Amino acid sequence: MTAGSLGSQGFAYQAIGAATLLALFVASLFVGVGELAIGSLASDPEALRLIMISRLPRTLAALLAGSALAIAGLVMQTLARNRFVEPSTAGTAQSAALGILVVTLVWPDASLGWKAAGAAVTALAGTSVFLMLAHRLPPTQPFLVPLFGLVYGGVIGAAAIFAAWHLDLLQYLEVWMTGEFSGILRGRYELLWVAGALVVLAWWTADRLTMLSLGRDVSIGLGLNYAAMLRLGLVIVSAITALTVVVVGTIPFVGLVAPNIVSRFAGENLRHTLPWVAGGGAALVLACDIMGRLIRFPYEVPVGTILGVVGAVLFLALLLGRNSND
């Protein structure tokens, strides 16, 4: 479906999308071990306290992380000019976890902000190396890029695990490598608002990112400062990934599935697709987080584990569907 046809039915799609996201938002507030009823919020101070300290921060964290990771995946696909890469499958998330490990070793009492800064630096370095090597691969073989990304990310992840094992920090590393929201409380998730601001920045530069996706020669011919936009895209991807890893851990496949689903019916114009991608990523993470709370109730399955399964199935379905259409 083209962007034009999407525009002719835009109101219906927007209404369905907004209603779905709102329903997931409300469900996330009331699903959990502690029983809550909407009517009790006005009469029970403890119920309201539970909402404000735990449930609302957790829901906002899932919303912000999902939308930001989806946008980071879309920007990375634009930079790599390949629809099959995203931060968790291209070494960015693994580099961020390695950076947090290094900061923890050098400065054990570092705040989340400093850990996020260290993670952003290593994520930026790791993503830059990935793009430099990926651009050397033959453009006629698009599947080589995600395969290379998986190997590259696996090597960085293995290095982080080896260092953590040698230093007896495997349990700490596991927190950053497995995404979950069970530990999110008020005062523990606010860094994700910075990731939300980066989503707004991506939307503001959407037209230039669309030009960037056309390639170096074409974008320069259109008057774009290619090098500056490439650096800005790297910063957006690295910072979003670092912030989500340090706050909630690694959440896979969000940046892969959401942009590919949206592109099937909304096209490739980032100005039009960015809100849809952000909303789709937020809905996907919220739905998987709710699912993780219900599967083994009253225990929880980490959202990273749920998305590892759901995201892989959705991506394979998209891939097989595209091949059959070709």
N, C-alpha and C positions, 0 to 999 in steps of 0.2 A: 504494500500500500504506500502510495506516495505521500509527500508532505501536504500536497494540495488536497488529496482526498481526506487526509487526517484533519485538515482545516475545516472541511465541509461538515464533518461530524465531531468537531472539536468539543463542543459543549457536552455532548453525551459521554465522550471518553473522559473528559475532565471530571464530570460528575461521578462517574463510576470509580475512577481512580481516587478521588478525594474521599468518597464514601468508604471505600475499602481501607484506605490508610487510616481514616478516623476510627473505623470499627476495630482495627488491629491496635490502635493507640489505646482505646478504651478497654479492650480485652486485656491488654498488657498490665493495666493498672489494677485489675481485679483478679488476675490469675496468679496463684501462689499458695504457699503453705498456710499463711495467715488468712483466715476467712474474712472477706470484706463484702459488704453490701452497699449499694449506692445510697440507700436511705440512712445508713448508719453514720455517714460522714458528718451530717449536721448535728447528731446527738452524741456521738462517741468520740471524745478527744483522742483516744489511742488509735482509732481507725484513721483519723485525719493525720495523725503523726506518722503512722506507717506509710501512708500515701506520700507525704511530703519528704520524708527522710529516705525511703527505700524505693517504693514503686515508681513514683514520678521521675526521680533521677535515673533509674534503670531504663525506663521507657524512653526518656529523652536521649540517653546514651545510645540506645539501640537505633533510634531514629537518626541521630547525627552520624554515628559510625557507618550505618548502612548507606545513607545518601553520600557521604564523603568518599567512602571506598568505591562506590559505583562511579562517581565522577573521576576519581583517581585512575580507575581502570580505563575509562573512556579517554582521558588525556594520554595515558600511556599508549593506548592503541593508536592514537593520533601521532604520537612521537615515533613509534616503531613502524607505523603504516602497516599494521597487522591486527586483525580482529581477534586473535587468539592468545593475547597476552594480558596480564594484569599483575599488580604488585606481588601477590603471593606466589605466582608461578614464574616470576622473572628475577628473583633474587632480592627485590626491594624489601619485602617484609623480613626475610632472613638477615639481610644486612642491618636492618633496624634493630632486630633482636641482638645481633652481635654488638652493635653500638651500645645498647643498654647494658650488656654484660661488661663491656670495657669500662663504662662510667661507674658501674657498681664496684668494680675492682679498684679503680683509681680513687673514687669518692663514695664510700659505702653509705654515707648519710645524705647523698644528693637528693634533692627534691624531684618530684615528677617533672617539673619544668626543665631542670637541667638534664634529666635522663632523656626527655623528649628531644632536647637540643642535640645531645650526643647521638641519639638514634637518627635524627634528621641528617646529620653530617655523614654518617656511614651509609645511610640509605641513599643519599645523593651520590656518593662515590660508587656504590654498588650498581645503581641504576645507570649511571653514566658509562660505566664499563660495559654493562649489558647492551646498551644502545650502540655503543661504538663497535662491539663485536657483531651484534645482530645486523647492522647495516652492511657488513661485509658478506653476509650470506646471500646466495642467489635469489633475486626477487621472484623468480619463476617457481620457487619452491616455498610457498608461504608456511607450510607445516613445519619446516625446519626451525623457524624462529621460536614457536612455543616449545618444541622439543629441546632446543638449546637452552631456553629459559628454565625448563624443569631441571636439566642437568646442572646448569649454573647455580640455580637456587639451592639444589641439593648439596653441591660442594660447599657453599657458604654455610648452609645449615649444619652440615657435618663438622665443619671447622668450629662453629659455635658450640656444638654438643661436645666435641672433643675437649675444648678449652674448659667448658663448664664441668665436665667429668673430672678433668685433671685438677680443678680447683674446688671440687666438691660443691658445685653450685647448680647441679642438674635440676633440683626442685625449683630454683628461682627461674631458670631458663624455661622450664615447662610452663610457668605462668604466662610468659610472653609469647610462647609458641602456640598456645591453645587459647583461642578466644572464648571468653565467657563473661556474663554480666552479673553473676551471683554476688560478686564483691563490690558492686557499684552502690555507693551511698552518696548522700548530699555532701559536697566538698571533695568528692573523689573522681568526678567525671567532667568538671568544668573546662578542662583543657580541650575537650571536644568541640566547644564553641569556636575555638580557633580554626578547627577543621571545617566547621560550618562557614566561617568567614572566607576560607579558601575556596569553598564551593561557589560563593558569590563572586569571587575574583575570577574563577574559571568561566562563569556565565558572562561576566563583563568583557572578557577577552575571547568569547566564543567565535566571533567572526574571524579573528586572526588565527585561532586554532584550526578552524576549517580551512583557511588558506594554507596553513602549515602542513596539513594532511595531503596537499597536492604535490608535495615534494620540494626540494630545495630550489631547483631552477625555476619552476613555475611560480612559487611563492615570492621569490626575489623579483621575478619579472612583474609581479603584481604590486610591487612596492613594499613588501613586508620585510622587516628586519628579522631575517630567519634565525640568526644566532641568538638574538635577544629573546625571541619567542621560545626557542628551544630551551634556553636556560630557565625561563619562567615556567614552562611546562614541567621541567625536571624538579624545580623547587616545589611546585604544587603537589606532584606525585609523592615526592620524598617526605615533605612535611605532613601531609595527610596520613601516609602510611606510618610514619614515626609516632604521630599522636595517637592513632588507634592502637598500635602495638603496645605503647607504654601504658595506656589506660585500660584497654580491654583484652589485649592479646591479638594474635593473628587470626583473622577471619577470612577463610579462602573463598574464591569463586564469585564473590559479590561483584567485583569489577569486571568479571568475565561474562557472567550470565545477564545482568541487567542491561548493559549496553547492546548486547547482541539481540536480546528480545526486542528492545525498543527500535533498533535499526531495521528490523524486519517490517515494521509497519509505519515508521516515522521518517525513514531516510537517514541521510548522513550529515545534514546541516545541524551543527552543534547548537546554534541559537535556538532551534526548535526542539531538539532532542534532550538538551541538558535538564530541563525540569522533569521530563518523563523519566530519564535515567536516575536522577536523584530520588524521585518518588518511588520508582521500582526497587532501587537498592534498599531504601528505608523499609518498604513493605516486606521485602524478602527477609531482611534480618529480623524484623519484628515477628513475622510469622514463624521463623525457625526458632527464635528465642521462646516464644509461647509453646511451641511444640516440644522443645527441650524441657520445659517445666512440667509438661503433662505426661510424657512417655513413661517415666518411672516415678510418678508422683507418690510420695512427697519429696523424692530425690530429684536432682536435676542432671540432665545431659548437657554438656557445654555446647554453646551455639556453634562453635568452630567445628565440633564433631558432626552436628546435624547438617551444617552447610557443606561440609566435606562430602557427605552422601548426596544431599538434595542438589547441590550445585553441580556435582559431577554428572548426575543423571540428566539434569536440565541441559547442561552443555552438550552432552552426547546426543540428546534428542535434537538440539539445534543443529549440530554438526551433521547428523545423518539426514535431517530434513533438508539442509542446504545441498548436500551431495545428491539427494534424490531429485531435487529441482533442477540441478545442473544436468 
